[in-house]
Amino acid sequence: MRLTILGGGGFRVPLVHRALLDDARRGTPGRCTELVLYDTDSMRLRVIASVLAAQATDVPDAPVVRIARGLDEALSGADFVFSAIRVGGTAGRVRDERIALGEGVLGQETVGAGGVLYGLRTIPVALHIAERVAEVAPDAWVINFTNPAGMVTQAMAQVLGERVIGICDSPVGLVRRAARAAGVDPDGVTFDYVGLNHLGWLRSLKVNDRDLLPELLANETALASFEEGKLFGPQLLQALGSLPNEYLHYYYFRRETLRSVLEAVETRGEFLDQQQGGFFDAAAKSPDQAYRLWERTRLRREETYMAESRAASGGWQRDSCDLEGGGYDQVALALMRAVSRDERTRLILNVPNGTTVPALDPDAIVETVCEVGADGARPLPCAPLSDDQLGLMLQLKAVERAAIDAAVRHDRTAALRALVLHPLVDSPAAAARILDRATENAKAHGWGPEALRQEPKAV
């Protein structure tokens, strides 16, 4: 089986490779035997290749790693394509966040104005990739982790239909943490989770048809034992009657999180830009130390994840079990195994809605529990959504649709609509100024419409 990673110079690529090595050690049938990396940043690609080579030491049946020189070469013959690109690099994220914060609104890379700006820059590239996949590798399955993942998957589905599936590690992490807090084996639970990417809720957690979630929500000690319980607090969780995805902290605690971000020395984007820049520079100079440097940098990255939200909720450190950095890589491999071997399994994925949420169009990409097999991923029926859950989903889906429309047609009016409709952007005048500054930055850095039609930038 051949897996191609677009954004092959991305910092998190070794996590996927590490999971592939686990398959090799176990001698898993039908495992990946060839890993193809493609990236437009050759220096980052060389560094990551050094990290992968060090990881594969003493693994005789490790997948062969090959570097592709162009996009079509990378896609040709692929069984699965893992898309994890970052158009504009971390510098682009820094600008997105600072433009939004300059107007007093949140600008995280998938949430708020920052998420809209990142989507506008990324969607044309994602559509170009989808078109090349359809032409060069029509039988390949595309697994999208490019952020904002829901919006990008929605755009790529216009070309690839059900052969593109979005993934995220947040929902599976929530389920596993909640199960451990409830005192049960995470692998032995069934659950109801529904929403959009970075906007979903865990609404039941069952063992033998017994729902453990009400008891968990009533147990303040248990809630205080895991990340989401600490982030949201027992009072809100009991009022909601569900466990929200961690990114909903930006919505439920907008004032507190915004203050925390504004008071921070640097934004998350600035931290990652400096941290990753330092890692790649050091590793390029000392390739033999690349793996050690990567592991040290990865741990620091995980320790500081969602730091502003944790500061806004009292300040606390992440548990050691949440610092391994695995998650999306495991979801991706579980998805590939299920499709390639027709091993029926259930995963939380970003897929076309169908009839799961009747208020949304059948083609709307939702994040929910799916049954996966050789024919792809099919969303399972779920309990009706509460009014507040559905309201947020409808509003954010309107934002996604407007952003896609703007990116495809280069339409300023649609882009402004996407910003104005976002619940974290509270002023049309501010939205217009954000769009003006983003447009100026795009022109200054070659991120205009024509530049975005070129091949993908590095993760």
Solvent accessible surface area in square Angstrom, and as a share of the most:
residue,aa,sasa,rsa
1,M,56,0.25
2,R,65,0.24
3,L,1,0.01
4,T,0,0.00
5,I,0,0.00
6,L,0,0.00
7,G,2,0.01
8,G,0,0.00
9,G,0,0.00
10,G,1,0.01
11,F,4,0.01
12,R,48,0.17
13,V,6,0.03
14,P,0,0.00
15,L,1,0.01
16,V,1,0.01
17,H,0,0.00
18,R,63,0.23
19,A,3,0.02
20,L,4,0.02
21,L,2,0.01
22,D,46,0.24
23,D,5,0.03
24,A,7,0.05
25,R,142,0.52
26,R,159,0.58
27,G,39,0.37
28,T,17,0.10
29,P,101,0.64
30,G,49,0.47
31,R,54,0.20
32,C,5,0.03
33,T,77,0.45
34,E,32,0.14
35,L,0,0.00
36,V,0,0.00
37,L,0,0.00
38,Y,9,0.03
39,D,12,0.06
40,T,65,0.38
41,D,47,0.25
42,S,71,0.46
43,M,56,0.25
44,R,30,0.11
45,L,11,0.05
46,R,146,0.53
47,V,5,0.03
48,I,0,0.00
49,A,29,0.23
50,S,31,0.20
51,V,0,0.00
52,L,2,0.01
53,A,70,0.54
54,A,46,0.36
55,Q,18,0.08
56,A,25,0.19
57,T,86,0.50
58,D,135,0.70
59,V,11,0.06
60,P,132,0.83
61,D,85,0.44
62,A,23,0.18
63,P,7,0.05
64,V,101,0.58
65,V,53,0.30
66,R,76,0.28
67,I,75,0.38
68,A,4,0.03
69,R,218,0.79
70,G,21,0.21
71,L,3,0.01
72,D,60,0.31
73,E,58,0.26
74,A,0,0.00
75,L,0,0.00
76,S,53,0.34
77,G,52,0.50
78,A,9,0.07
79,D,62,0.32
80,F,5,0.02
81,V,0,0.00
82,F,4,0.02
83,S,2,0.01
84,A,14,0.11
85,I,5,0.03
86,R,28,0.10
87,V,1,0.01
88,G,12,0.12
89,G,20,0.20
90,T,15,0.09
91,A,39,0.30
92,G,0,0.00
93,R,11,0.04
94,V,28,0.16
95,R,68,0.25
96,D,6,0.03
97,E,8,0.03
98,R,91,0.33
99,I,3,0.02
100,A,0,0.00
101,L,12,0.06
102,G,57,0.55
103,E,46,0.20
104,G,35,0.33
105,V,5,0.03
106,L,5,0.02
107,G,4,0.04
108,Q,22,0.10
109,E,13,0.06
110,T,22,0.13
111,V,1,0.01
112,G,1,0.01
113,A,0,0.00
114,G,0,0.00
115,G,3,0.03
116,V,2,0.01
117,L,6,0.03
118,Y,5,0.02
119,G,0,0.00
120,L,29,0.14
121,R,19,0.07
122,T,0,0.00
123,I,0,0.00
124,P,17,0.11
125,V,3,0.02
126,A,2,0.01
127,L,22,0.11
128,H,48,0.21
129,I,0,0.00
130,A,0,0.00
131,E,91,0.41
132,R,68,0.25
133,V,1,0.01
134,A,45,0.35
135,E,118,0.53
136,V,43,0.25
137,A,8,0.06
138,P,81,0.51
139,D,117,0.61
140,A,2,0.02
141,W,27,0.09
142,V,1,0.01
143,I,2,0.01
144,N,0,0.00
145,F,27,0.11
146,T,2,0.01
147,N,26,0.13
148,P,9,0.06
149,A,2,0.02
150,G,5,0.05
151,M,10,0.05
152,V,0,0.00
153,T,0,0.00
154,Q,5,0.02
155,A,0,0.00
156,M,0,0.00
157,A,19,0.15
158,Q,113,0.50
159,V,57,0.33
160,L,23,0.12
161,G,33,0.32
162,E,89,0.40
163,R,79,0.29
164,V,0,0.00
165,I,5,0.02
166,G,0,0.00
167,I,0,0.00
168,C,7,0.04
169,D,35,0.18
170,S,7,0.04
171,P,1,0.01
172,V,46,0.27
173,G,15,0.14
174,L,1,0.00
175,V,5,0.03
176,R,91,0.33
177,R,21,0.08
178,A,0,0.00
179,A,0,0.00
180,R,107,0.39
181,A,22,0.17
182,A,35,0.27
183,G,67,0.64
184,V,41,0.24
185,D,90,0.46
186,P,22,0.14
187,D,111,0.57
188,G,50,0.48
189,V,14,0.08
190,T,76,0.44
191,F,50,0.21
192,D,24,0.12
193,Y,0,0.00
194,V,0,0.00
195,G,0,0.00
196,L,4,0.02
197,N,18,0.09
198,H,13,0.06
199,L,4,0.02
200,G,0,0.00
201,W,1,0.00
202,L,0,0.00
203,R,37,0.14
204,S,16,0.10
205,L,0,0.00
206,K,75,0.32
207,V,42,0.24
208,N,146,0.75
209,D,130,0.68
210,R,133,0.49
211,D,47,0.24
212,L,11,0.05
213,L,3,0.01
214,P,79,0.50
215,E,95,0.43
216,L,6,0.03
217,L,13,0.07
218,A,77,0.60
219,N,71,0.37
220,E,102,0.46
221,T,112,0.65
222,A,14,0.11
223,L,1,0.01
224,A,61,0.47
225,S,59,0.38
226,F,8,0.03
227,E,6,0.03
228,E,1,0.00
229,G,2,0.02
230,K,55,0.23
231,L,5,0.02
232,F,6,0.03
233,G,20,0.19
234,P,44,0.27
235,Q,157,0.70
236,L,44,0.22
237,L,0,0.00
238,Q,82,0.36
239,A,86,0.67
240,L,49,0.25
241,G,41,0.39
242,S,3,0.02
243,L,0,0.00
244,P,0,0.00
245,N,1,0.00
246,E,7,0.03
247,Y,14,0.05
248,L,0,0.00
249,H,0,0.00
250,Y,12,0.04
251,Y,32,0.12
252,Y,63,0.24
253,F,49,0.20
254,R,99,0.36
255,R,186,0.68
256,E,59,0.27
257,T,0,0.00
258,L,33,0.17
259,R,122,0.44
260,S,16,0.10
261,V,18,0.10
262,L,92,0.46
263,E,129,0.58
264,A,38,0.29
265,V,150,0.86
266,E,51,0.23
267,T,4,0.02
268,R,33,0.12
269,G,0,0.00
270,E,31,0.14
271,F,32,0.14
272,L,4,0.02
273,D,51,0.27
274,Q,120,0.53
275,Q,31,0.14
276,Q,11,0.05
277,G,33,0.31
278,G,42,0.40
279,F,8,0.03
280,F,3,0.01
281,D,76,0.39
282,A,41,0.32
283,A,1,0.01
284,A,42,0.33
285,K,167,0.71
286,S,41,0.26
287,P,77,0.48
288,D,122,0.63
289,Q,65,0.29
290,A,0,0.00
291,Y,77,0.29
292,R,126,0.46
293,L,16,0.08
294,W,1,0.00
295,E,51,0.23
296,R,151,0.55
297,T,17,0.10
298,R,14,0.05
299,L,73,0.36
300,R,124,0.45
301,R,30,0.11
302,E,17,0.08
303,E,58,0.26
304,T,19,0.11
305,Y,52,0.20
306,M,14,0.06
307,A,39,0.31
308,E,24,0.11
309,S,1,0.01
310,R,16,0.06
311,A,62,0.48
312,A,27,0.21
313,S,35,0.22
314,G,71,0.68
315,G,47,0.45
316,W,42,0.15
317,Q,141,0.63
318,R,28,0.10
319,D,47,0.25
320,S,91,0.59
321,C,77,0.46
322,D,18,0.09
323,L,26,0.13
324,E,108,0.49
325,G,7,0.07
326,G,39,0.38
327,G,13,0.13
328,Y,4,0.02
329,D,2,0.01
330,Q,88,0.39
331,V,10,0.06
332,A,1,0.01
333,L,2,0.01
334,A,26,0.20
335,L,1,0.01
336,M,3,0.01
337,R,49,0.18
338,A,2,0.01
339,V,11,0.07
340,S,56,0.36
341,R,64,0.24
342,D,74,0.38
343,E,82,0.37
344,R,125,0.46
345,T,47,0.28
346,R,132,0.48
347,L,27,0.13
348,I,14,0.07
349,L,0,0.00
350,N,1,0.01
351,V,1,0.01
352,P,30,0.19
353,N,0,0.00
354,G,31,0.30
355,T,123,0.72
356,T,14,0.08
357,V,2,0.01
358,P,122,0.77
359,A,58,0.45
360,L,13,0.07
361,D,82,0.42
362,P,94,0.59
363,D,80,0.42
364,A,0,0.00
365,I,3,0.02
366,V,0,0.00
367,E,1,0.00
368,T,1,0.01
369,V,11,0.06
370,C,0,0.00
371,E,51,0.23
372,V,0,0.00
373,G,0,0.00
374,A,53,0.41
375,D,75,0.39
376,G,1,0.01
377,A,8,0.06
378,R,96,0.35
379,P,34,0.22
380,L,37,0.18
381,P,125,0.79
382,C,32,0.19
383,A,54,0.42
384,P,125,0.79
385,L,28,0.14
386,S,49,0.32
387,D,131,0.68
388,D,75,0.39
389,Q,9,0.04
390,L,45,0.22
391,G,37,0.36
392,L,31,0.16
393,M,0,0.00
394,L,75,0.37
395,Q,72,0.32
396,L,18,0.09
397,K,8,0.04
398,A,42,0.32
399,V,2,0.01
400,E,15,0.07
401,R,74,0.27
402,A,3,0.03
403,A,0,0.00
404,I,8,0.04
405,D,42,0.22
406,A,4,0.03
407,A,8,0.06
408,V,66,0.38
409,R,138,0.50
410,H,82,0.37
411,D,33,0.17
412,R,114,0.42
413,T,94,0.55
414,A,0,0.00
415,A,6,0.04
416,L,52,0.26
417,R,99,0.36
418,A,0,0.00
419,L,0,0.00
420,V,55,0.32
421,L,65,0.32
422,H,7,0.03
423,P,35,0.22
424,L,6,0.03
425,V,8,0.04
426,D,109,0.57
427,S,32,0.21
428,P,90,0.57
429,A,56,0.43
430,A,4,0.03
431,A,0,0.00
432,A,28,0.21
433,R,117,0.43
434,I,0,0.00
435,L,11,0.05
436,D,61,0.31
437,R,108,0.39
438,A,18,0.14
439,T,55,0.32
440,E,114,0.51
441,N,31,0.16
442,A,22,0.17
443,K,153,0.65
444,A,81,0.63
445,H,76,0.34
446,G,40,0.39
447,W,27,0.10
448,G,16,0.15
449,P,63,0.40
450,E,118,0.53
451,A,33,0.26
452,L,13,0.06
453,R,123,0.45
454,Q,109,0.49
455,E,65,0.29
456,P,3,0.02
457,K,79,0.33
458,A,13,0.10
459,V,32,0.18
